[in-house]
Amino acid sequence: MSSITLIPGKEKRVYSGHPWVFRSDILSVKDNPAPGSIVDVLSSRGRFLAKAFYNPASQIALRIMSLHDEPIDEAFIRRRIHEAVEYRRTFADLHSCRMVFAESDRLPALIVDSFGEVLVLQCLALGMEPFKGMIVDALVDELHPAGVYERNDVPVRTLEGLPMTTGLLYGEVPDRVEMIENGIRFLVDVKEGQKTGFFLDQKENRAAIAPFVKDRTVLDCFTHTGSFALHAGHYGAAKVTGVDISGYACAFATENAQLNQLSDRVSFVEANAFDLLSEESRKGVQYDTIILDPPAFTKSRSTVERASKGYKEINLRAMKMIRPGGFLVTCSCSQHVLPAAFLDIVKDAAKDARVQLRQVEYRTQGRDHPILPAAPETQYLKCGIFQILP
């Protein structure tokens, strides 16, 4: 077994429970391990620390698979998959959840989402790729899906030295899969939709809006395929307008509204949310509740300042358009904008909008996207519910 020795003091990161070791933390490499292979990770004194897969081309050179000196083989993969599924069996609808959440399930860079009878898989690091066949076999034996589809069309794979690819891995997968989330029917485009086709991480947050939308007029910005908007309609909103810059997304959201007999109260507008908020604000349009769930405004630390300005702008505009006593549901999925920093952005926006906020809840991703306290990177989603005080 090839081994990699860490710089003195850098083993503290492993002891703390963080699953990554950076290239800059490596002191020496023994036996020239092939990129993607499993290696022993050693302290500067030669003590065994972990089993990890190694990619010298990545800044995250080592991704830890186990803190025990054990074989990383098919039996190991099956055990990890079983543990991930068993965890979700305690609380989740297995036909509507993230089944494997990468490092948080001790399967680095592996994502598996479950939609109805279909599983969608993403393998985002070189070292996990050789295990893909074993992973699919384990998932099939554990969950008996109708099909497994891979959505490995993610640019990060090119940084890992992997091709971008999509395709059927097992069984049959239709172009659109029907899923039920919180009692609402959704069509999911697992083959062409964003990421794996649907954003499951907001499932519990979407359920949390129920008391704040009933009998109210609601604006849902960055609606994608209508997930928050349809929840608002389902929970009794008087009128819901969903906004997305993508005509395809709006058409898809409209189909989802029809599927749930909500077309009379939920409609969708193809528009840039920034522009719509600005235009309607100038016209004096108001809503009882506004939901902001934008895509990540930054993918790196270097652009956090610019992203923060974007978040502040949309929150400020939304706050000015909410009737006194109404509610703002505001989200950020930018990993590099930390929870405390996002809350500061919202507070700054309230100051400039000259409104007083009351925090109702400050939430994160659902339980099927578990967080490792030792790895802040595993907590990326922020969802705040605030009332605009009269």
Buried (B, 14 or more C-beta within 10 A) or exposed (E): EBBBBBEEEBBEBBEEEBBBBEBEBBEEBEEEBEBBBBBBBBBBEEEEBBBBBBBBEBEBBBBBBBBEEEEBEBEBBBEBBEEBBEBBEEEBBBBBBBBBBBBBBBBBBBBBBBBBBBBBBBBBBBBBBEBBEBBBBBBBEBBEBBBBBBBBBBEBBEBBBBEEEBEEBBBEBBEBBBBEBBEBBBBBBBBEBBBBBBBBBBBBBBBBBBEBBBEBBBBBBBBBBBBBBBBBBBBEBBBBBBBBBBEEBBEBBBBBBEBBEBBEBBBBEBBEBBEBBBEBBEEEBBBBBBBBBBEEBBEEEEBBEEBBEBBBBBBBBBBBBBBEEBBBBBBBBBBBBBBEBBBBBBBBBBEEBEBEBEEBEBBBBBBBBBBBEBBEBBBBBBBBBBBBEE
